[in-house]
């Protein structure tokens, strides 16, 4: 299992074809500072170009929190000009996770608030344990969710439910979060990381070419009318139909053996 550090606060661990992207600023409950945002964007850029990484699992090194959102202590010292300069850096961190080309899973325990919940929402799937508390409380401090929350939450739970959660700024505990679809899988306490990595390993057993194309079709087709969505799907199908992975997948099926994916 290899490790690579991006700055002081972000770590990538390798588990075969699963890359674990670790938020590692425990002294601040993983509050996203400018430096941490820059490191997260850098780690995502490296992972996006890594053909060995078939799945990314986003985890936290803090025992009681996934991520509490933007670093408001740092923000308190900002001038307006500082805030303007920081915005593209912060945005690059969230879009870095959102635009990873392979399937992504967030492993959430404890607080996942504001930008922390937006990082989880930027993933394809969210695994949480019973200690998880999620929410987008930005309007309670005079801003709005700015890491994708106003766009990602309604896509997950519908417009009215997203409006209620964002306008009320309320925190949602794990059981209710699972019921509302704010998280996808509720696991035993303390097991969110292990279960997310296990799910990642299962997904990573599939064709990397197929996984990336399926994610592309899911993302690009969302919100389109059916005809346009099916055209997106057709383009994604054509991108894999003549791939080495498809040839290997069909051969392995017929020979009743495990595929050895070429990944191209």
Number of C-alpha atoms within 10 A of each C-alpha: 7 9 11 12 15 17 15 11 21 25 21 23 17 16 16 14 18 24 26 26 26 22 24 23 19 17 8 15 24 26 27 25 22 19 15 24 25 22 22 28 22 18 23 25 17 13 23 18 11 12 13 14 21 28 30 31 27 25 26 26 19 19 11 17 23 34 33 22 24 22 17 14 11 12 15 8 10 13 10 10 8 11 13 11 12 18 13 12 19 25 16 20 24 25 16 23 27 21 17 22 22 25 22 28 25 30 26 34 28 24 23 27 28 27 27 27 28 27 25 29 26 25 23 18 20 25 26 33 24 20 18 26 23 30 25 29 22 22 14 13 9 7 9 18 17 18 26 19 23 17 14 17 23 14 14 15 14 12 13 10 14 21 15 11 16 23 15 15 19 16 18 20 16 23 17 13 21 19 11 14 14 24 25 16 18 21 16 11 12 17 18 24 24 14 19 27 25 14 17 23 20 12 18 20 16 16 23 24 22 21 19 19 21 19 18 19 20 16 13 15 18 13 11 11 9 11 10 14 17 14 13 19 19 12 15 20 15 11 13 20 14 11 16 15 22 19 15 18 19 12 14 15 11 9 10 9 10 12 18 13 18 14 16 14
